[in-house]
Every structure is written in C-alpha cells, then in structure tokens.
Amino acid sequence: MITNSKKLFFTIIIALFQFNNAFSQNSVGKDIDPFQPFKIVEDGSWCWFQDERALLIDNKVVFTGVTSKGYNTVSEWNLDDYSSKTTVLTEGSLPADDHNVGSLMLRPDGKLLTVYAGHTIDEFVRYRTTTNPYDISKWTEEAAFAANGKVCYSNTYYLEDADLTYNFFRGNGNNPHYMVSKDYGDSWTFGGRLFEFPGRSYLRYASDGKTRIHFITTDGHPRHMNNNIYHGYVENGNAYRSDGTLVGPLSTTENSKFKPSDFTMVFDGDIDTREDIGWTSDIQLDENGQPYFVFSVTKDPITRGERFNVEKGGFDHRYHYARWANGEWIEDEIAYAGSRLYPSENEYTGLISLNPKDKNILYFSGDVHPVTGDPLLVDGERRYEIFRGERLNEESPWKFTPVTFNSKEDNIRPIVLADDNKEVVMWLTGRYTTYKDYQLKVYGKVIKKKRIVKEEEKNKKITFLISKDPDNYEADLTIPYFAMKLSKESGFETNVILGEGERNAFKLPGLETIVDTDLLVFFLRRVALSSDQMQLIKNHIAAGKPVLGIRTANHAFSVKDGKIPSGYEDWWEFVPEVIGHENMGYGAAKEATQVITEQKAGKKLLKGIPEGKWISQGNLYLMGNSLDSKAKLILSGESDGKTMPIAYTRKSGKSKVFYTSLGFPTDFTHPNFTQLLKNAIDWTLNIK
C-alpha cells in the first residue's frame, strides 16, 4: 500500500486552511414544505457504476458527489430540518469527471468509508474513513491501494458472516477486479479478477450484507458491443449462475477463467445484430434476497465503434425491468426513456433506479412521455423530467406520475433510498454537456410511505373521466397512477376512461359502464360529447350520485372554439350548476401556490393532513366571488398576491360534490394532496 499525499511539511502548512474550506454547512428556514423538491447541494454530480453512492441513516441522507471542478465530496442532508453540509475530500488532485465519484459504506463501528478512483488515469484506488462515527466533518488522510493497471469505479460491500469488506473495481484490461479488507477498509489486499475478457463489461452490484454479492453485466460498452445482459453472484469464494449452478471458484489471482456469457442471460440483445443494445442501470434485492434490476435498451444504435458520425442514432431508448421468480427471469419493457444525453455517448439515458425496499416502485429520467414516447417540450426544447413508477403487484402494469414537470433545466440520474417510513429520491438538475463538462445541482424529495393495512373490498366503484391534451396537466399519467394507488391502498374498484378524438366530437370509450358506478371523477377539459354520452353523465347526477372534480373539471364541457357537429353537445352549465362557481381563468404562474387550511387540520376532510401551509407548484385558478354561498370551504390558495378557494364541498341537487383546483402533475406525489383526495372520496361515498 502507498500513501498518495503531499509532502508532510506542505500538508502541515495548509492543514488549517484546508479544514476551514473543506467543510460547509447550509441551514434553512422553518417555513418549508418537506414534500416538495428541495435543493440540497449547489454543485454536485455522479456517475452510476459506483455503489453505494448514498445512504439513509436514520433521518439523514449521506451521499457522495463530484463538483464541476472535479472535487470529490461527501454531503449530509438532515431530514429533520432540511439543513445540509458538505465536506470536500479532494481539491485539484483529480480532474473534473463524474466517473470519479466515490462509493460509501457504513462500517459496523459506525464510521463511514468512501472509496474512489480517477477515470482510468492511474492505478490507485483511493480511500478514506471518517474519524468519528456518523460524522462527515473529519476524515482520515487519503490513502491509496496500487492495483494491477489503470482503475475506475468503486463498489464497496461488507459481508457480515465473513467479516470482510470487498471493493469491486474496474482494473487491468478494463475488466472487473476486487480487493479485500479485514479491518473495514483501513487497509486492503488484492483479491482477484472477476472476468478476463476482451470486452469492457459494465457491472452493477447488490449485496445481501451477509454472504452474497449479486451482479448484472453487459458484454462490453454499448458503443462497441451488441450487448446482452447477464446475472450472477459470488458467495463463499465461488461464482454462480442465477439458479445456483456453480460456475467455478472465484479468482484469487490477476487472471480469471470467467467471462460475462458464463453467467445467466437475462436479456438477449442478439450479440451478432446491431439493434436492441442493453446497458445496465440498477440492481436491488427483495425481502427474500432475490434480485430485481433495470436496464436501458438502445433501439436505434449507430455502427459499432463509431465516434464521429453520431447523428443517425441514440434517439430511442427504452427502460426494461427484470425479476427472478420461480426459477426463471421475467423481463419486460416498461417505459420509453427518450433520447441520448449528448452525442458521442449515444447510449447515455437520464437513467432509471429502483426502490431498494419495494420491487414495485422505481424512478427514472426521460425527455419523452413514458407511455407514448412523445417529446417533453418546454419553451420548444426537450427537457428531462423525473418520473415515479409504481404498480399494484408484480403481475400488474406500471403506472407513472411526474416528480418534476415543465422544468427549465434537465433532471437526470435519480438515486432512490428507503426505510420503513419513507422513500427519498435524489437527482441532478442543470446542464450536462459531457461527463467532464457539467454544472449540476443536487435535488431531493421525500415521499411518506403509506402503511397498507389489509382491508376488505369497499364494494364501491369509482370511475375517472379524463382527457389528454397539452393543457390538461398530464392527467393521462397522474390519474391512472392515482387510481392504481387508491385501489392498492384503500380497496376501491377503480376504472379510468381516457377519452379520444377531437375535442368538439369527443368520445369516452365504455362510458355506458358508469350506470353502476358509485362516484364519477372528472379531470378533462373543454370537450363535447355525443348526446347519448352526455345524458349518461347527467343521469348519474340526477340520480343523486356524487361527483368529484379535479382542476380542469371547472371547464370540462365548456367548448370555446370551433363548431360542434350534429349529435354532439357541450354543457357550459356543468360548471355553475354542478361544480358551483364561475371559471375565470388562472393567474400567471410566476409563483407556486401556498395552500392554506380553512378548517381544523387533522379532522374530517383534512384528516391526516398536518397544520401549516404547504405548496403546490401549480398556478392559482381564479373564480372571483362566484363560489356558491352554501359551499363549505376546505382550502384556500395564495399566489401572486391573490387568494382564492381551491377546495370545497357543496350539493348539486341531491348529489354531493367535491371540487379542487389542485391537480398539478407534481401534486400527485405530495401526501397532503393525495390524502385530501382520499378523504374527499370517503366523504362523497359516505364512508366513515
């Protein structure tokens, strides 16, 4: 082992100066909404072939990063008060390159270990440990292990049964190797080589913390190889395929008999064909220790090895999900991923990451609609947004909802953490030109975990009527997502009807099924229906059945432009007669909306919603003084100097009506908003 440090005299001279500049702390005010995206660090980035890059320790998030100048950092985000602090570990010793980011490991003694390396610039794997447990402010001096070739990436895991720490890294021949520590990373010895193979394989790892380390791997870089994706694991000095078949003893030398194709093929990209090129993204283990993972597939790759004429490909990527069940791999395409991050790295996507505590939850970044593949445009430019995906169960389709929306900057590379009470997603926002040229901020968002209690079916049917158009706030994503969660968490039977056709001659397929629905939910705008379909809706209300309106429901059937063809009709009276106010447009969206409770928090329709203001990123809908005088106000909103009702109840004839002008896409990951909708549904259906 060698020590990679400055001369002792120089170190002493600058020590005090460096300490004062290496540690920074940011505090925040008390009036924050803890469930909105929050800027944690002003300057940071990460690659995705290092783990763990972030840890959730009680109510603190600790994560590594690389600044735009190339400084390696470790940051802490305190979820109690949302304060953050950062320690700079390197300052000028490594170039600007997000591939230099370090791994993190919480040692059994409570100290934190970070291991990092340059991007194939030298043979040194660097490492440091905190001086005190759970305290990122002071670290041991950087030390380095001299490997057997130029190195990159670090993936660090402690195995309890063997009382050993492993670090898997890319070394000689661009192949995966590993090093071993008997003292939690204070010192290291060379372990061996995992593969010896001409390709530059890309691996992701996951450990059970006891005896086993899983990996997924490509054949090589997707620029140079028509990649398949393989899975295997190492345990007690041996390497195995997915089904437990022994591949052979793990190498303990600088050579190996293994290559990627010795392990279990999960995705067949057809190694001889230049299409459907796979690249690994993330792997986790479920509650039974079984692996599940995600990866990207490039559908339009360019010629192998091409570095210059890159304009003909890299615009159609897809995200895939794979899980091990009943002795086999089940693998599916789940979402459009969009276009490349930048030319020459045509296979770089915004990335996809898994919830480590729930195989039915994931997050990803894309510059397209995840279901249709349509570009996401903001001011005429494509923008990457963060999406949350969830499904009812392993046999159900995935549903998605935006975490960011209509962003002025790109949002990429999510990392997901979770415990029994919450999940935390962090991502990078800003400019990403290349892996050496970027200016990115680190954002985070906390989502409360819903404790699902097995309930009897509530024997109530809820039908959601929605439309898809550029001004309907992604209802075609958010409502199927919410309906799935409502069924999953509350036991309702839900049905979503997505309309189709021109707005002046709109059709809601299967609307005849609402004759036995208990509640109609409206989130559609300015459509005319056939007279028969409109009568079905009017019959529901005339029968005294309840109605719930979300956001654009206050102009659901108010057609403004164009001629309505024969046999179709609009219904302007729906707004004043059913919803209970006049639609006066909306204010300029210069500020987010501050949500104010008008009834006692924690009670009735505000059950489960804490006191104090919270925020919706959407603009404020205006209604002047037109609200029905008999309506009971639940919430008001403040924005741009205006105050308006934003949630209330009323009666339309015998029908109970709840309306809220909330429903901006990002509202659907805010627990106060989703709880409000659930409370409103119970109220309309007389469920105590």
C-alpha positions in Angstrom: 0.0 0.0 0.0 1.2 3.5 -0.7 0.1 6.9 0.7 -1.0 9.3 -2.0 -0.5 12.7 -0.2 1.5 15.9 -0.3 4.8 16.1 1.5 4.4 16.3 5.2 5.7 19.9 5.6 3.4 21.2 2.9 0.5 19.3 4.5 1.1 20.9 7.8 1.3 24.4 6.4 -2.1 24.2 4.6 -3.9 21.9 7.1 -5.8 24.7 8.9 -6.6 26.5 5.7 -7.9 23.4 4.1 -10.1 22.5 7.1 -11.8 25.8 7.0 -12.5 25.5 3.3 -13.3 21.8 3.1 -16.4 21.8 5.3 -19.5 23.9 4.6 -23.0 23.9 6.2 -26.3 25.3 5.0 -29.3 25.9 7.2 -32.8 26.6 6.0 -35.8 28.4 7.4 -38.6 26.7 9.2 -41.3 27.5 6.7 -40.5 24.8 4.1 -42.8 22.2 2.7 -40.9 18.9 3.4 -42.6 17.1 0.5 -41.6 19.4 -2.3 -38.3 19.0 -4.3 -35.5 20.6 -2.3 -32.1 21.8 -3.5 -29.6 20.1 -1.3 -26.3 20.9 -2.9 -25.4 23.7 -5.4 -22.7 21.9 -7.2 -22.5 18.1 -7.5 -22.8 15.1 -9.8 -22.4 11.4 -10.0 -21.9 8.5 -12.4 -23.9 5.3 -12.0 -21.3 2.5 -11.8 -20.4 3.1 -8.2 -22.4 2.0 -5.1 -23.5 2.8 -2.6 -23.4 6.5 -3.6 -26.0 7.4 -0.9 -27.0 6.0 2.4 -30.2 6.6 4.5 -29.0 6.6 8.1 -32.0 7.2 10.5 -33.2 10.6 9.3 -30.1 11.7 7.5 -29.1 11.1 3.9 -25.3 10.9 3.3 -24.1 10.9 -0.3 -21.0 11.4 -2.5 -20.5 13.7 -5.4 -18.1 15.4 -7.8 -18.2 19.1 -8.3 -17.9 20.8 -11.7 -14.3 21.4 -10.8 -13.7 17.8 -10.0 -13.6 17.9 -6.2 -14.8 14.7 -4.6 -17.3 15.5 -1.8 -19.4 13.8 0.9 -22.7 15.6 1.8 -25.3 15.1 4.5 -28.9 16.1 4.3 -30.8 16.3 7.5 -34.5 15.4 7.0 -35.4 16.8 10.4 -34.7 20.4 9.4 -33.6 20.1 5.8 -30.2 21.5 6.6 -27.2 20.2 4.6 -23.4 20.1 5.0 -20.6 19.1 2.7 -17.0 18.0 3.1 -14.6 18.3 0.2 -12.2 15.3 0.1 -10.1 16.1 -2.9 -9.2 19.5 -4.3 -7.3 19.5 -7.6 -5.9 16.0 -7.3 -8.4 14.6 -9.8 -9.8 16.2 -13.0 -13.4 17.2 -13.5 -15.1 13.9 -14.3 -18.3 12.5 -12.8 -16.8 8.9 -13.1 -14.5 9.8 -10.1 -17.4 9.7 -7.6 -16.8 7.6 -4.6 -18.7 4.7 -3.0 -20.0 4.9 0.6 -20.2 2.2 3.2 -21.4 2.4 6.8 -18.9 0.3 8.8 -20.0 -1.9 11.7 -18.3 0.6 14.0 -20.5 3.5 12.7 -17.7 5.1 10.7 -18.1 5.9 7.1 -15.8 4.6 4.4 -15.5 6.1 1.0 -13.6 4.6 -1.9 -12.9 6.4 -5.2 -10.6 6.4 -8.2 -9.8 8.5 -11.2 -11.4 7.7 -14.6 -8.7 5.3 -15.8 -5.9 7.9 -15.2 -3.7 5.8 -12.9 -3.5 2.6 -10.9 -4.6 4.0 -7.5 -7.8 3.1 -5.7 -8.1 5.9 -3.0 -9.9 5.6 0.3 -10.7 7.5 3.5 -12.7 6.9 6.7 -14.4 9.3 9.0 -12.6 10.0 12.2 -15.7 9.7 14.3 -18.9 7.6 13.8 -21.7 9.2 11.8 -19.8 12.4 11.4 -18.8 13.5 7.9 -16.9 16.6 9.0 -13.5 14.9 9.7 -11.8 12.2 7.7 -8.5 10.3 7.8 -5.9 11.3 5.3 -6.3 9.9 1.8 -4.6 6.6 1.3 -4.3 4.6 -1.9 -4.1 1.0 -3.0 -1.9 0.3 -6.0 -3.8 -2.0 -8.4 -2.6 -4.0 -11.3 -3.5 -1.4 -14.0 -5.4 1.8 -14.5 -8.6 1.7 -12.4 -12.1 3.2 -12.4 -15.3 2.8 -10.3 -15.7 1.5 -6.8 -18.4 -0.7 -5.3 -17.9 -1.4 -1.7 -19.7 -4.0 0.5 -19.3 -5.5 3.9 -20.2 -9.2 4.4 -21.1 -9.9 8.0 -20.6 -13.7 8.0 -17.0 -13.5 6.7 -16.3 -10.2 8.5 -14.7 -8.9 5.3 -15.1 -5.8 3.2 -15.0 -6.1 -0.6 -14.4 -3.4 -3.2 -15.2 -4.3 -6.8 -13.5 -2.0 -9.3 -12.5 -1.9 -13.0 -8.8 -2.6 -13.4 -6.4 -4.2 -15.8 -7.8 -4.8 -19.3 -10.9 -2.8 -18.3 -12.1 -6.0 -16.6 -13.8 -6.2 -13.1 -11.5 -7.0 -10.2 -11.9 -6.9 -6.4 -9.9 -6.1 -3.3 -10.5 -7.2 0.3 -10.1 -5.6 3.7 -10.1 -7.3 7.1 -10.4 -4.1 9.0 -13.4 -2.4 7.4 -11.3 -0.5 4.8 -8.4 0.8 6.9 -6.1 -1.4 4.7 -6.6 -3.5 1.6 -5.1 -6.5 -0.2 -5.7 -7.6 -3.8 -8.5 -10.2 -4.1 -8.6 -11.3 -7.7 -10.1 -10.8 -11.1 -13.8 -11.4 -11.8 -13.6 -11.6 -15.7 -10.9 -11.9 -18.2 -12.5 -10.9 -21.4 -11.7 -8.6 -24.3 -14.8 -6.5 -23.8 -15.2 -3.6 -21.4 -18.0 -5.0 -19.3 -20.3 -2.7 -17.2 -21.4 -4.2 -13.9 -23.8 -3.2 -11.2 -23.7 -4.9 -7.9 -26.0 -5.6 -4.9 -25.2 -7.3 -1.6 -27.3 -9.1 1.0 -24.8 -7.9 3.6 -24.3 -11.5 4.8 -22.6 -13.8 2.3 -23.6 -12.9 -1.2 -22.9 -10.2 -3.7 -25.0 -10.2 -6.9 -24.0 -8.6 -10.2 -25.5 -7.8 -13.6 -23.2 -7.2 -16.5 -23.0 -6.4 -20.2 -20.6 -7.9 -22.7 -19.0 -4.5 -23.2 -19.6 -0.9 -23.8 -22.7 -0.5 -26.0 -20.8 1.6 -28.5 -18.5 -1.4 -29.2 -20.7 -4.5 -28.4 -24.2 -5.7 -29.2 -24.8 -6.2 -25.6 -26.8 -8.9 -23.8 -27.4 -8.6 -20.1 -26.3 -11.4 -17.7 -26.8 -12.1 -14.0 -24.7 -14.0 -11.5 -23.5 -13.9 -7.9 -20.4 -14.6 -5.8 -20.6 -16.4 -2.4 -18.1 -18.1 -0.1 -15.3 -17.9 -2.7 -17.4 -19.2 -5.6 -19.3 -17.8 -8.6 -22.8 -18.9 -9.5 -25.5 -18.5 -12.2 -28.9 -17.3 -11.2 -30.3 -20.7 -10.4 -27.4 -21.6 -8.1 -25.4 -23.6 -10.7 -21.7 -23.3 -9.9 -19.6 -21.5 -12.5 -16.4 -22.1 -10.6 -14.1 -20.8 -7.8 -13.7 -17.0 -7.7 -10.3 -16.0 -9.0 -7.7 -15.0 -6.3 -5.1 -14.0 -8.9 -4.6 -11.5 -11.7 -6.2 -13.9 -14.1 -9.7 -15.4 -14.4 -11.4 -18.1 -16.4 -14.8 -16.2 -16.3 -16.4 -14.1 -19.0 -19.9 -12.5 -18.9 -21.5 -15.2 -21.1 -20.6 -17.8 -18.5 -23.5 -16.4 -16.4 -27.3 -16.4 -16.8 -28.5 -14.5 -19.8 -31.5 -12.3 -18.8 -31.8 -10.0 -21.9 -30.9 -11.4 -25.3 -29.9 -8.4 -27.4 -28.6 -10.8 -30.1 -24.8 -10.4 -29.9 -24.5 -10.6 -33.7 -27.1 -8.0 -34.5 -26.7 -4.2 -34.2 -30.1 -3.5 -32.5 -31.6 -3.7 -29.1 -28.3 -2.8 -27.3 -28.6 -3.3 -23.5 -26.8 -1.3 -20.8 -27.1 -2.0 -17.0 -28.7 0.6 -14.7 -29.5 -0.7 -11.2 -30.0 -3.9 -9.2 -31.6 -4.5 -5.8 -32.6 -7.5 -3.7 -36.1 -8.1 -2.4 -37.2 -9.2 1.1 -36.3 -12.8 0.2 -32.9 -11.9 -1.1 -34.0 -12.4 -4.7 -32.6 -9.9 -7.3 -34.6 -7.5 -9.4 -33.0 -5.0 -11.8 -33.5 -2.4 -14.5 -31.6 -1.5 -17.6 -31.8 0.5 -20.8 -32.1 -0.7 -24.4 -31.0 1.4 -27.4 -33.4 0.8 -30.2 -31.5 2.8 -32.8 -27.8 2.3 -32.3 -25.3 3.6 -34.8 -22.5 1.5 -36.3 -20.2 -0.3 -33.8 -17.3 1.8 -32.7 -18.5 5.0 -34.4 -17.4 8.1 -32.6 -18.0 10.9 -35.1 -21.0 10.4 -37.3 -23.4 10.0 -34.4 -26.4 11.9 -35.7 -28.2 8.9 -37.0 -28.9 7.2 -33.7 -29.4 7.4 -30.0 -32.9 8.9 -30.1 -35.0 5.9 -29.0 -34.2 4.3 -25.7 -36.4 2.1 -23.6 -36.3 1.1 -19.9 -36.6 -2.6 -19.0 -37.3 -4.4 -15.7 -36.3 -7.9 -14.8 -37.1 -10.0 -11.7 -36.2 -13.6 -10.6 -39.3 -15.6 -9.8 -39.9 -19.4 -9.6 -36.6 -20.3 -11.0 -36.6 -18.0 -14.1 -36.2 -14.4 -15.2 -39.2 -12.4 -16.1 -38.2 -9.4 -18.2 -40.3 -6.6 -19.9 -40.0 -3.3 -21.5 -41.8 -0.8 -19.2 -41.3 2.7 -20.5 -39.9 5.0 -23.1 -36.6 6.6 -22.0 -36.2 9.1 -24.8 -33.1 10.4 -26.4 -29.3 10.3 -25.6 -27.9 12.9 -23.1 -25.4 14.1 -25.7 -23.7 13.0 -29.0 -20.8 10.5 -28.9 -22.3 8.8 -25.9 -25.4 7.8 -27.8 -26.4 5.2 -25.1 -26.5 7.6 -22.2 -30.0 8.0 -20.8 -31.4 10.0 -18.0 -31.2 6.7 -16.0 -33.6 4.5 -14.0 -33.2 3.4 -10.4 -35.1 1.1 -8.0 -36.6 1.5 -4.6 -34.4 -0.9 -2.5 -37.3 -1.7 -0.2 -40.1 -2.3 -2.7 -39.7 -4.1 -6.1 -42.9 -2.4 -7.3 -41.6 1.1 -7.1 -39.0 2.8 -9.3 -37.9 6.2 -10.6 -36.4 7.3 -13.9 -35.5 10.3 -16.0 -36.7 10.8 -19.6 -37.3 13.5 -22.1 -40.4 11.8 -23.5 -43.8 10.8 -22.3 -43.1 7.4 -20.7 -46.2 5.7 -22.3 -46.4 7.3 -25.7 -42.8 8.4 -26.4 -43.9 11.9 -27.3 -41.2 14.5 -26.7 -41.4 16.6 -23.5 -41.1 20.2 -24.6 -40.6 23.3 -22.5 -40.3 26.5 -24.5 -39.7 24.5 -27.6 -36.8 22.5 -26.2 -36.8 18.9 -24.9 -36.3 18.5 -21.2 -35.6 15.6 -19.0 -38.0 15.1 -16.1 -38.1 12.7 -13.2 -41.0 10.2 -13.0 -42.1 7.8 -10.3 -43.4 4.4 -11.3 -45.5 2.0 -9.2 -47.6 -1.0 -9.9 -50.4 -2.7 -8.0 -48.5 -6.0 -7.8 -45.9 -8.0 -9.8 -48.5 -9.1 -12.4 -49.9 -5.5 -13.0 -48.8 -2.9 -15.5 -46.6 0.1 -14.3 -48.2 3.5 -13.8 -46.2 6.7 -13.8 -46.5 10.2 -12.4 -44.2 13.2 -12.7 -42.0 14.2 -9.9 -40.7 17.2 -11.8 -42.8 18.9 -14.5 -42.3 21.7 -17.1 -38.8 22.2 -15.9 -36.4 24.9 -17.2 -33.4 22.6 -16.7 -32.8 18.9 -17.2 -33.4 16.5 -14.4 -31.3 13.3 -14.6 -29.8 10.3 -12.8 -32.1 9.6 -9.8 -31.0 7.7 -6.8 -33.6 6.1 -4.5 -33.3 5.3 -0.8 -36.0 3.9 1.5 -36.8 2.7 5.0 -40.0 1.5 6.7 -41.4 5.1 6.9 -40.3 6.9 3.8 -38.6 6.9 0.5 -36.1 9.5 -0.7 -35.3 10.3 -4.3 -32.3 12.5 -5.3 -31.4 13.7 -8.7 -29.2 16.1 -10.7 -30.6 19.3 -12.2 -28.9 21.6 -14.6 -26.5 21.4 -17.6 -24.9 18.1 -18.6 -22.7 18.6 -21.8 -20.3 15.6 -21.2 -19.1 13.6 -18.3 -16.3 16.1 -17.9 -18.3 19.3 -18.5 -21.4 19.8 -16.4 -23.0 22.3 -14.0 -25.4 20.4 -11.8 -27.3 20.9 -8.6 -28.5 18.0 -6.3 -32.2 18.0 -5.5 -34.1 15.6 -3.3 -37.7 14.8 -2.5 -39.2 12.8 0.4 -42.3 10.6 0.0 -44.1 9.3 3.0 -44.6 5.5 2.9 -48.2 4.5 3.1 -48.8 1.8 5.7 -51.1 -0.5 3.8 -53.4 -2.4 6.1 -55.2 -5.4 4.5 -58.8 -4.1 4.1 -62.0 -5.7 2.9 -63.0 -4.5 -0.5 -65.1 -1.4 0.0 -67.6 -2.6 -2.6 -67.6 0.9 -4.2 -66.8 1.6 -7.8 -65.1 4.8 -8.8 -64.8 5.9 -12.5 -62.4 8.6 -13.6 -63.1 10.5 -16.8 -60.0 12.1 -18.3 -58.7 13.7 -21.4 -55.2 14.0 -22.8 -54.1 17.3 -24.3 -51.1 19.7 -23.7 -53.1 21.8 -21.3 -54.6 19.0 -19.2 -51.7 18.7 -16.8 -50.7 15.1 -17.7 -54.0 13.7 -16.4 -53.4 10.7 -18.6 -50.4 9.8 -16.4 -51.4 11.1 -12.9 -55.0 9.7 -12.8 -54.2 6.1 -13.8 -51.3 6.3 -11.3 -53.6 7.7 -8.5 -56.4 5.2 -9.4 -53.9 2.3 -9.0 -52.7 3.6 -5.6 -56.3 4.1 -4.5 -57.1 0.5 -5.3 -53.9 -0.7 -3.8 -54.2 1.3 -0.5 -57.9 1.7 0.0 -59.6 -1.3 -1.7 -61.8 0.5 -4.1 -62.7 -0.8 -7.6 -61.3 1.9 -9.9 -61.8 2.4 -13.6 -60.1 5.1 -15.8 -61.7 6.1 -19.1 -59.3 8.1 -21.3 -61.2 10.0 -24.0 -60.3 10.1 -27.6 -60.9 12.1 -30.8 -61.3 15.8 -31.5 -62.4 17.8 -28.5 -65.6 19.1 -30.3 -66.6 15.4 -31.1 -65.1 13.6 -28.1 -65.7 10.0 -27.1 -65.3 8.3 -23.7 -65.0 4.6 -24.6 -67.0 2.4 -22.4 -68.9 5.2 -20.7 -72.0 3.1 -20.6 -70.4 1.2 -17.7 -71.0 4.2 -15.4 -74.6 3.2 -14.8 -73.4 1.1 -11.9 -70.6 3.4 -10.7 -70.8 5.0 -7.3 -68.6 8.1 -7.9 -67.7 10.0 -11.1 -64.4 11.9 -11.0 -63.8 14.5 -13.7 -60.4 15.7 -14.9 -61.0 16.7 -18.6 -61.2 20.0 -20.3 -63.3 21.6 -23.0 -64.9 18.6 -24.7 -68.2 18.0 -26.3 -69.7 14.5 -26.1 -72.3 12.7 -28.1 -75.8 13.5 -26.7 -76.1 9.9 -25.6 -72.8 10.0 -23.6 -73.6 13.4 -22.1 -77.0 12.1 -21.0 -75.3 9.2 -19.1 -73.4 11.7 -17.1 -76.5 13.8 -16.4 -78.4 10.7 -15.4 -75.7 9.9 -12.8 -76.1 13.4 -11.3 -79.9 13.4 -11.5 -79.9 10.1 -9.5 -78.2 11.9 -6.7 -74.8 10.1 -7.1 -71.7 12.0 -6.1 -69.2 13.9 -8.2 -65.6 14.9 -7.7 -63.9 17.4 -9.9 -60.1 18.0 -10.2 -58.6 21.2 -11.7 -59.8 21.4 -15.3 -63.1 19.9 -14.3 -64.2 23.6 -13.9 -64.3 23.8 -17.7 -64.8 20.1 -18.5 -67.6 20.6 -21.1 -67.1 24.3 -21.9 -66.1 24.2 -25.6 -64.9 27.6 -26.8 -63.6 27.2 -30.3 -64.9 25.6 -33.5 -68.2 24.2 -34.5 -69.8 21.3 -32.6 -71.0 18.7 -35.1 -74.5 17.4 -35.1 -75.2 14.7 -32.5 -72.6 16.2 -30.0 -73.2 18.8 -27.3 -71.2 20.8 -24.8 -72.5 21.7 -21.3 -71.5 25.1 -20.0 -73.9 24.9 -17.1 -72.0 22.0 -15.6 -69.6 24.5 -14.0 -72.0 26.8 -12.2 -74.7 24.2 -11.6 -72.6 21.2 -10.6 -69.1 22.4 -9.7 -70.6 25.6 -8.2 -68.6 28.6 -9.4 -67.6 30.5 -12.5 -64.4 29.8 -14.2 -62.4 33.0 -14.5 -59.2 31.5 -15.9 -56.0 31.3 -14.0 -53.3 33.7 -12.7 -49.8 34.0 -14.1 -47.7 31.0 -12.9 -44.9 33.2 -11.5 -45.1 31.7 -8.0 -46.1 28.4 -6.6 -49.4 28.3 -4.7 -49.4 28.4 -0.9 -52.1 26.1 0.4 -54.0 27.3 3.5 -56.3 25.1 5.5 -59.7 26.7 6.2 -60.9 24.0 8.6 -59.3 22.3 11.5 -56.3 20.3 10.3 -56.4 16.6 11.1 -60.2 16.4 11.1 -62.9 15.4 8.6 -61.8 16.3 5.1 -58.4 17.3 6.5 -57.9 14.0 8.3 -54.2 13.1 8.1 -53.2 16.5 6.9 -51.0 18.4 9.3 -51.3 22.1 10.3 -49.4 24.8 8.4 -49.1 25.8 4.8 -47.9 23.6 2.1 -47.1 24.1 -1.5 -48.5 23.2 -4.9 -46.2 24.0 -7.8 -49.3 24.8 -10.0 -50.8 28.2 -10.7 -53.9 29.5 -9.0 -57.3 29.1 -10.7 -59.5 32.2 -10.4 -63.2 32.3 -9.5 -63.6 35.8 -8.0 -66.5 35.9 -5.6 -68.6 33.4 -7.6 -68.3 30.4 -5.3 -71.7 29.0 -4.2 -72.5 30.7 -0.9 -73.6 27.4 0.6 -70.3 25.7 -0.3 -68.1 24.7 2.6 -64.5 25.9 2.1 -61.8 23.4 2.9 -58.6 25.0 1.4 -57.6 28.4 0.0 -54.6 29.2 -2.1 -52.3 32.2 -2.2 -50.2 33.1 -5.2 -49.0 36.4 -6.9 -50.9 38.4 -4.3 -54.2 36.7 -4.9 -56.2 34.5 -2.6 -58.8 32.0 -4.0 -60.8 29.0 -2.8 -59.0 25.8 -4.0 -61.0 23.0 -2.4 -64.6 22.9 -1.1 -67.8 20.8 -0.8 -71.3 21.6 -1.9 -74.6 19.9 -3.1 -75.9 19.8 -6.6 -79.5 18.7 -6.1 -79.0 15.6 -4.1 -75.5 14.9 -5.3 -72.6 15.5 -3.1 -69.9 17.5 -4.9 -66.2 18.0 -4.0 -64.0 20.2 -6.2 -60.3 21.2 -6.0 -58.4 23.3 -8.4 -55.2 21.5 -7.3 -54.1 18.6 -9.5 -50.9 20.0 -11.0 -48.8 16.9 -12.1 -46.4 17.1 -9.1 -49.3 17.3 -6.6 -49.8 13.6 -7.1 -46.6 12.8 -5.2 -47.5 15.2 -2.3 -49.0 13.3 0.6 -51.3 16.2 1.6 -52.9 16.3 -1.8 -53.4 12.6 -2.2 -54.8 12.4 1.4 -57.2 15.2 0.6 -58.5 13.3 -2.5 -58.9 10.1 -0.4 -60.7 12.0 2.3 -63.0 13.6 -0.3 -63.8 10.2 -1.9 -64.7 8.8 1.5 -66.9 11.9 2.1 -68.7 11.7 -1.2 -69.4 7.9 -0.7 -70.4 8.4 3.0 -67.6 6.1 4.2 -66.7 6.8 7.8 
